[in-house]
């Protein structure tokens, strides 16, 4: 019975601390309340089960209210838009490229592309909240991190501001990693903002309610255990160890060796470490991802198309979808980060798919192919834009 009891304690704790944190209790109340509830869960098994069920139900309601409040306030002037930077002078005669990065990067990860294309395009890099400066308006609006929906709306606000400055009607969207999730949902909800889309290494196409088979569930768990739950744990520490920002400091220290082992490009992370120290709140998006998948599978939440009232529900990989898409991915990773359906883009006129690297090669390309294979990626993009 001990493993089962430990499991109940862990699940209860998972829901308990973020919930208490949402209540914004002062520290003198937060810690005694947390300790009392945790001790009760630990020593009384019947109470543990009751508390677990209660916390799950309350957390579902709390999560829905939190997300709803966030969406209703996306147009508040308090947070405006995600941070963005122009690379070069604005020229209203040039088309506009907007780049969105992923974890744990910032806009600098696109340096090979912005250096190359700024001669012919207005190049703009978006830096998502908590990936850049700590005093960004969006960071103040979402101090504990953002869901994918919130990142999408903040990016949309940035795109609208960029288009006003360039005088362009639409953007060419360049996306990677989390940026791919954010960008593909941005295209889904606001198709009138995007003329073409270049997707690097990560793609997600299941926009409606999530229904996964055993193989997909296994892959999601494998990917989660591999690194995502570790990132979530580091973020979770920031919510629950609050004195002197100890949770944030411990979480950042725990992430350091992991990031070093993943060969994250120095252009996007290491070169700006002093200016933008590692921010553990980046990990909130991973929590919201797994949370939403679980809630959708249980039927507590609707899929993206239903929530956002998407009009055209044609899958992006379909031969009938009107958007021109270029998808480039590397083969020499630990696991694939896109559905195989996405490779059917080869069959669509105006779209294409390219793969780089093979497992076992000495010159590893890996996940950050825009830096490790910058010339090849730029060549594919140039060919696509002709």
TIPA-93749 format. One record per residue (C-alpha): x, y, z; residue number from 1; chain; residue in three letters. Coordinates in steps of 0.5 Angstrom, whole numbers, plus 500, padded with zeros to 3 digits. Layout:
% residues N
(r (X; Y; Z); NUM; A; ALA)
...
***
This chain:
% residues 386
(r (500; 500; 500); 1; A; UNK)
(r (506; 505; 501); 2; A; UNK)
(r (507; 506; 494); 3; A; UNK)
(r (500; 508; 493); 4; A; UNK)
(r (500; 512; 499); 5; A; UNK)
(r (506; 516; 496); 6; A; UNK)
(r (503; 517; 489); 7; A; UNK)
(r (497; 520; 493); 8; A; UNK)
(r (501; 525; 497); 9; A; UNK)
(r (505; 527; 490); 10; A; UNK)
(r (498; 528; 486); 11; A; UNK)
(r (495; 532; 492); 12; A; UNK)
(r (502; 536; 493); 13; A; UNK)
(r (502; 537; 485); 14; A; UNK)
(r (495; 540; 486); 15; A; UNK)
(r (495; 543; 493); 16; A; UNK)
(r (501; 548; 492); 17; A; UNK)
(r (499; 552; 485); 18; A; UNK)
(r (492; 552; 488); 19; A; UNK)
(r (494; 556; 495); 20; A; UNK)
(r (499; 560; 491); 21; A; UNK)
(r (494; 562; 486); 22; A; UNK)
(r (490; 565; 493); 23; A; UNK)
(r (496; 569; 494); 24; A; UNK)
(r (496; 568; 501); 25; A; UNK)
(r (502; 572; 505); 26; A; UNK)
(r (508; 567; 507); 27; A; UNK)
(r (506; 567; 515); 28; A; UNK)
(r (499; 564; 513); 29; A; UNK)
(r (501; 560; 507); 30; A; UNK)
(r (507; 556; 510); 31; A; UNK)
(r (503; 554; 516); 32; A; UNK)
(r (497; 552; 512); 33; A; UNK)
(r (501; 548; 507); 34; A; UNK)
(r (504; 544; 512); 35; A; UNK)
(r (498; 542; 516); 36; A; UNK)
(r (495; 540; 510); 37; A; UNK)
(r (501; 536; 507); 38; A; UNK)
(r (502; 533; 514); 39; A; UNK)
(r (494; 531; 514); 40; A; UNK)
(r (495; 528; 507); 41; A; UNK)
(r (501; 524; 509); 42; A; UNK)
(r (499; 521; 515); 43; A; UNK)
(r (491; 519; 514); 44; A; UNK)
(r (490; 515; 508); 45; A; UNK)
(r (482; 516; 507); 46; A; UNK)
(r (483; 524; 508); 47; A; UNK)
(r (489; 523; 503); 48; A; UNK)
(r (484; 521; 498); 49; A; UNK)
(r (478; 526; 499); 50; A; UNK)
(r (483; 531; 499); 51; A; UNK)
(r (486; 529; 493); 52; A; UNK)
(r (479; 529; 489); 53; A; UNK)
(r (477; 535; 492); 54; A; UNK)
(r (483; 539; 490); 55; A; UNK)
(r (483; 536; 483); 56; A; UNK)
(r (476; 539; 482); 57; A; UNK)
(r (478; 545; 485); 58; A; UNK)
(r (484; 546; 481); 59; A; UNK)
(r (480; 544; 475); 60; A; UNK)
(r (475; 550; 476); 61; A; UNK)
(r (481; 555; 478); 62; A; UNK)
(r (485; 553; 472); 63; A; UNK)
(r (479; 555; 468); 64; A; UNK)
(r (478; 561; 471); 65; A; UNK)
(r (485; 563; 471); 66; A; UNK)
(r (485; 562; 463); 67; A; UNK)
(r (479; 565; 462); 68; A; UNK)
(r (481; 572; 466); 69; A; UNK)
(r (487; 572; 462); 70; A; UNK)
(r (484; 571; 455); 71; A; UNK)
(r (479; 577; 457); 72; A; UNK)
(r (485; 581; 459); 73; A; UNK)
(r (489; 580; 453); 74; A; UNK)
(r (488; 587; 450); 75; A; UNK)
(r (489; 591; 457); 76; A; UNK)
(r (494; 596; 456); 77; A; UNK)
(r (498; 594; 462); 78; A; UNK)
(r (502; 588; 458); 79; A; UNK)
(r (501; 590; 451); 80; A; UNK)
(r (505; 585; 447); 81; A; UNK)
(r (510; 580; 447); 82; A; UNK)
(r (517; 584; 446); 83; A; UNK)
(r (520; 584; 439); 84; A; UNK)
(r (526; 587; 436); 85; A; UNK)
(r (527; 590; 429); 86; A; UNK)
(r (534; 588; 425); 87; A; UNK)
(r (536; 593; 421); 88; A; UNK)
(r (532; 599; 419); 89; A; UNK)
(r (524; 599; 417); 90; A; UNK)
(r (523; 599; 409); 91; A; UNK)
(r (516; 599; 407); 92; A; UNK)
(r (518; 597; 401); 93; A; UNK)
(r (520; 590; 404); 94; A; UNK)
(r (516; 584; 406); 95; A; UNK)
(r (516; 583; 413); 96; A; UNK)
(r (519; 576; 417); 97; A; UNK)
(r (517; 575; 424); 98; A; UNK)
(r (521; 570; 428); 99; A; UNK)
(r (518; 566; 434); 100; A; UNK)
(r (523; 562; 438); 101; A; UNK)
(r (522; 556; 443); 102; A; UNK)
(r (525; 554; 450); 103; A; UNK)
(r (530; 556; 453); 104; A; UNK)
(r (532; 561; 447); 105; A; UNK)
(r (530; 568; 446); 106; A; UNK)
(r (530; 572; 439); 107; A; UNK)
(r (538; 572; 438); 108; A; UNK)
(r (537; 564; 436); 109; A; UNK)
(r (535; 567; 429); 110; A; UNK)
(r (542; 571; 428); 111; A; UNK)
(r (544; 567; 422); 112; A; UNK)
(r (537; 568; 419); 113; A; UNK)
(r (536; 575; 421); 114; A; UNK)
(r (543; 577; 418); 115; A; UNK)
(r (542; 573; 412); 116; A; UNK)
(r (535; 576; 410); 117; A; UNK)
(r (535; 583; 413); 118; A; UNK)
(r (538; 585; 406); 119; A; UNK)
(r (531; 583; 403); 120; A; UNK)
(r (526; 583; 409); 121; A; UNK)
(r (524; 587; 415); 122; A; UNK)
(r (526; 582; 420); 123; A; UNK)
(r (523; 582; 427); 124; A; UNK)
(r (524; 577; 433); 125; A; UNK)
(r (519; 576; 438); 126; A; UNK)
(r (522; 574; 445); 127; A; UNK)
(r (517; 571; 449); 128; A; UNK)
(r (515; 573; 456); 129; A; UNK)
(r (520; 570; 461); 130; A; UNK)
(r (525; 569; 456); 131; A; UNK)
(r (528; 576; 456); 132; A; UNK)
(r (528; 582; 460); 133; A; UNK)
(r (525; 581; 467); 134; A; UNK)
(r (521; 588; 467); 135; A; UNK)
(r (517; 587; 460); 136; A; UNK)
(r (510; 589; 461); 137; A; UNK)
(r (508; 582; 459); 138; A; UNK)
(r (512; 579; 465); 139; A; UNK)
(r (509; 584; 470); 140; A; UNK)
(r (502; 581; 467); 141; A; UNK)
(r (503; 574; 467); 142; A; UNK)
(r (509; 573; 473); 143; A; UNK)
(r (508; 566; 474); 144; A; UNK)
(r (509; 564; 467); 145; A; UNK)
(r (504; 563; 461); 146; A; UNK)
(r (500; 558; 457); 147; A; UNK)
(r (500; 557; 450); 148; A; UNK)
(r (494; 561; 449); 149; A; UNK)
(r (497; 567; 452); 150; A; UNK)
(r (503; 567; 449); 151; A; UNK)
(r (499; 566; 442); 152; A; UNK)
(r (495; 572; 444); 153; A; UNK)
(r (501; 576; 446); 154; A; UNK)
(r (505; 574; 440); 155; A; UNK)
(r (499; 577; 436); 156; A; UNK)
(r (499; 583; 439); 157; A; UNK)
(r (506; 584; 437); 158; A; UNK)
(r (505; 582; 430); 159; A; UNK)
(r (499; 587; 429); 160; A; UNK)
(r (504; 593; 432); 161; A; UNK)
(r (509; 590; 427); 162; A; UNK)
(r (505; 591; 421); 163; A; UNK)
(r (503; 598; 423); 164; A; UNK)
(r (510; 600; 423); 165; A; UNK)
(r (512; 596; 416); 166; A; UNK)
(r (506; 598; 413); 167; A; UNK)
(r (505; 591; 410); 168; A; UNK)
(r (499; 587; 410); 169; A; UNK)
(r (501; 580; 412); 170; A; UNK)
(r (508; 577; 415); 171; A; UNK)
(r (512; 571; 413); 172; A; UNK)
(r (512; 567; 420); 173; A; UNK)
(r (518; 563; 422); 174; A; UNK)
(r (517; 559; 428); 175; A; UNK)
(r (521; 554; 432); 176; A; UNK)
(r (520; 549; 438); 177; A; UNK)
(r (515; 553; 443); 178; A; UNK)
(r (515; 558; 437); 179; A; UNK)
(r (512; 553; 433); 180; A; UNK)
(r (506; 551; 437); 181; A; UNK)
(r (505; 559; 439); 182; A; UNK)
(r (505; 560; 431); 183; A; UNK)
(r (501; 555; 428); 184; A; UNK)
(r (495; 557; 433); 185; A; UNK)
(r (496; 564; 431); 186; A; UNK)
(r (495; 562; 424); 187; A; UNK)
(r (489; 558; 426); 188; A; UNK)
(r (486; 563; 430); 189; A; UNK)
(r (488; 569; 425); 190; A; UNK)
(r (490; 567; 418); 191; A; UNK)
(r (489; 574; 415); 192; A; UNK)
(r (496; 576; 419); 193; A; UNK)
(r (500; 571; 415); 194; A; UNK)
(r (502; 570; 408); 195; A; UNK)
(r (507; 564; 409); 196; A; UNK)
(r (510; 560; 414); 197; A; UNK)
(r (516; 556; 416); 198; A; UNK)
(r (516; 551; 421); 199; A; UNK)
(r (523; 548; 424); 200; A; UNK)
(r (523; 542; 427); 201; A; UNK)
(r (517; 542; 432); 202; A; UNK)
(r (510; 541; 429); 203; A; UNK)
(r (503; 540; 432); 204; A; UNK)
(r (497; 539; 428); 205; A; UNK)
(r (491; 536; 433); 206; A; UNK)
(r (487; 543; 434); 207; A; UNK)
(r (481; 539; 436); 208; A; UNK)
(r (480; 535; 443); 209; A; UNK)
(r (485; 531; 444); 210; A; UNK)
(r (484; 523; 443); 211; A; UNK)
(r (491; 520; 443); 212; A; UNK)
(r (492; 512; 442); 213; A; UNK)
(r (497; 508; 446); 214; A; UNK)
(r (503; 509; 442); 215; A; UNK)
(r (502; 517; 442); 216; A; UNK)
(r (500; 517; 450); 217; A; UNK)
(r (507; 513; 451); 218; A; UNK)
(r (511; 518; 446); 219; A; UNK)
(r (508; 524; 450); 220; A; UNK)
(r (510; 520; 457); 221; A; UNK)
(r (516; 519; 455); 222; A; UNK)
(r (518; 526; 452); 223; A; UNK)
(r (515; 528; 459); 224; A; UNK)
(r (519; 524; 463); 225; A; UNK)
(r (525; 525; 459); 226; A; UNK)
(r (526; 533; 460); 227; A; UNK)
(r (519; 536; 461); 228; A; UNK)
(r (517; 534; 468); 229; A; UNK)
(r (524; 536; 470); 230; A; UNK)
(r (522; 543; 467); 231; A; UNK)
(r (516; 543; 470); 232; A; UNK)
(r (518; 541; 477); 233; A; UNK)
(r (523; 547; 477); 234; A; UNK)
(r (518; 551; 475); 235; A; UNK)
(r (514; 548; 481); 236; A; UNK)
(r (519; 550; 486); 237; A; UNK)
(r (518; 557; 485); 238; A; UNK)
(r (511; 557; 487); 239; A; UNK)
(r (512; 554; 493); 240; A; UNK)
(r (519; 556; 496); 241; A; UNK)
(r (518; 563; 496); 242; A; UNK)
(r (522; 566; 502); 243; A; UNK)
(r (528; 570; 498); 244; A; UNK)
(r (526; 567; 492); 245; A; UNK)
(r (529; 561; 494); 246; A; UNK)
(r (525; 557; 489); 247; A; UNK)
(r (527; 561; 483); 248; A; UNK)
(r (534; 560; 485); 249; A; UNK)
(r (534; 553; 486); 250; A; UNK)
(r (530; 551; 480); 251; A; UNK)
(r (535; 555; 476); 252; A; UNK)
(r (541; 552; 479); 253; A; UNK)
(r (537; 545; 477); 254; A; UNK)
(r (536; 547; 470); 255; A; UNK)
(r (543; 549; 469); 256; A; UNK)
(r (546; 542; 468); 257; A; UNK)
(r (540; 540; 463); 258; A; UNK)
(r (541; 546; 459); 259; A; UNK)
(r (549; 545; 458); 260; A; UNK)
(r (547; 537; 456); 261; A; UNK)
(r (542; 539; 451); 262; A; UNK)
(r (547; 544; 447); 263; A; UNK)
(r (543; 550; 447); 264; A; UNK)
(r (546; 555; 442); 265; A; UNK)
(r (550; 560; 446); 266; A; UNK)
(r (548; 565; 441); 267; A; UNK)
(r (541; 565; 444); 268; A; UNK)
(r (542; 563; 451); 269; A; UNK)
(r (550; 564; 454); 270; A; UNK)
(r (551; 570; 450); 271; A; UNK)
(r (546; 574; 454); 272; A; UNK)
(r (546; 570; 461); 273; A; UNK)
(r (548; 576; 465); 274; A; UNK)
(r (543; 581; 461); 275; A; UNK)
(r (538; 576; 462); 276; A; UNK)
(r (539; 570; 467); 277; A; UNK)
(r (536; 564; 467); 278; A; UNK)
(r (528; 565; 468); 279; A; UNK)
(r (525; 558; 471); 280; A; UNK)
(r (518; 561; 469); 281; A; UNK)
(r (519; 559; 462); 282; A; UNK)
(r (517; 552; 465); 283; A; UNK)
(r (510; 554; 466); 284; A; UNK)
(r (508; 553; 459); 285; A; UNK)
(r (510; 545; 459); 286; A; UNK)
(r (505; 545; 465); 287; A; UNK)
(r (500; 548; 462); 288; A; UNK)
(r (501; 543; 456); 289; A; UNK)
(r (500; 537; 459); 290; A; UNK)
(r (495; 540; 464); 291; A; UNK)
(r (491; 541; 458); 292; A; UNK)
(r (492; 535; 454); 293; A; UNK)
(r (490; 531; 460); 294; A; UNK)
(r (484; 535; 461); 295; A; UNK)
(r (482; 535; 454); 296; A; UNK)
(r (482; 527; 454); 297; A; UNK)
(r (478; 527; 460); 298; A; UNK)
(r (473; 531; 457); 299; A; UNK)
(r (473; 537; 462); 300; A; UNK)
(r (476; 542; 456); 301; A; UNK)
(r (474; 543; 449); 302; A; UNK)
(r (480; 543; 444); 303; A; UNK)
(r (483; 549; 441); 304; A; UNK)
(r (478; 550; 435); 305; A; UNK)
(r (472; 550; 439); 306; A; UNK)
(r (475; 555; 445); 307; A; UNK)
(r (477; 560; 440); 308; A; UNK)
(r (471; 559; 435); 309; A; UNK)
(r (476; 557; 429); 310; A; UNK)
(r (472; 558; 422); 311; A; UNK)
(r (477; 554; 417); 312; A; UNK)
(r (478; 547; 421); 313; A; UNK)
(r (482; 544; 415); 314; A; UNK)
(r (488; 541; 418); 315; A; UNK)
(r (494; 545; 416); 316; A; UNK)
(r (498; 539; 413); 317; A; UNK)
(r (492; 537; 408); 318; A; UNK)
(r (492; 538; 401); 319; A; UNK)
(r (486; 543; 401); 320; A; UNK)
(r (489; 548; 406); 321; A; UNK)
(r (491; 554; 402); 322; A; UNK)
(r (497; 557; 406); 323; A; UNK)
(r (504; 555; 403); 324; A; UNK)
(r (508; 552; 409); 325; A; UNK)
(r (516; 550; 409); 326; A; UNK)
(r (517; 545; 414); 327; A; UNK)
(r (525; 543; 416); 328; A; UNK)
(r (527; 538; 421); 329; A; UNK)
(r (533; 534; 423); 330; A; UNK)
(r (533; 527; 424); 331; A; UNK)
(r (539; 526; 429); 332; A; UNK)
(r (535; 527; 435); 333; A; UNK)
(r (533; 523; 441); 334; A; UNK)
(r (525; 523; 438); 335; A; UNK)
(r (521; 526; 433); 336; A; UNK)
(r (517; 532; 435); 337; A; UNK)
(r (512; 532; 429); 338; A; UNK)
(r (506; 528; 427); 339; A; UNK)
(r (508; 524; 421); 340; A; UNK)
(r (502; 527; 417); 341; A; UNK)
(r (506; 533; 417); 342; A; UNK)
(r (510; 530; 412); 343; A; UNK)
(r (504; 530; 407); 344; A; UNK)
(r (506; 537; 406); 345; A; UNK)
(r (510; 535; 400); 346; A; UNK)
(r (504; 533; 396); 347; A; UNK)
(r (501; 540; 396); 348; A; UNK)
(r (503; 546; 391); 349; A; UNK)
(r (507; 551; 394); 350; A; UNK)
(r (509; 547; 400); 351; A; UNK)
(r (515; 543; 402); 352; A; UNK)
(r (518; 539; 407); 353; A; UNK)
(r (526; 538; 408); 354; A; UNK)
(r (530; 534; 413); 355; A; UNK)
(r (537; 535; 415); 356; A; UNK)
(r (542; 530; 418); 357; A; UNK)
(r (542; 523; 420); 358; A; UNK)
(r (543; 519; 426); 359; A; UNK)
(r (550; 517; 427); 360; A; UNK)
(r (553; 522; 423); 361; A; UNK)
(r (559; 526; 427); 362; A; UNK)
(r (557; 533; 425); 363; A; UNK)
(r (550; 533; 429); 364; A; UNK)
(r (545; 538; 427); 365; A; UNK)
(r (540; 536; 433); 366; A; UNK)
(r (534; 541; 435); 367; A; UNK)
(r (537; 548; 434); 368; A; UNK)
(r (538; 547; 426); 369; A; UNK)
(r (538; 554; 425); 370; A; UNK)
(r (544; 555; 428); 371; A; UNK)
(r (548; 548; 427); 372; A; UNK)
(r (546; 548; 419); 373; A; UNK)
(r (544; 555; 418); 374; A; UNK)
(r (546; 556; 411); 375; A; UNK)
(r (542; 550; 409); 376; A; UNK)
(r (536; 552; 412); 377; A; UNK)
(r (537; 559; 409); 378; A; UNK)
(r (538; 556; 402); 379; A; UNK)
(r (531; 552; 403); 380; A; UNK)
(r (528; 558; 406); 381; A; UNK)
(r (530; 562; 400); 382; A; UNK)
(r (528; 557; 395); 383; A; UNK)
(r (521; 557; 398); 384; A; UNK)
(r (520; 564; 398); 385; A; UNK)
(r (521; 565; 390); 386; A; UNK)
***
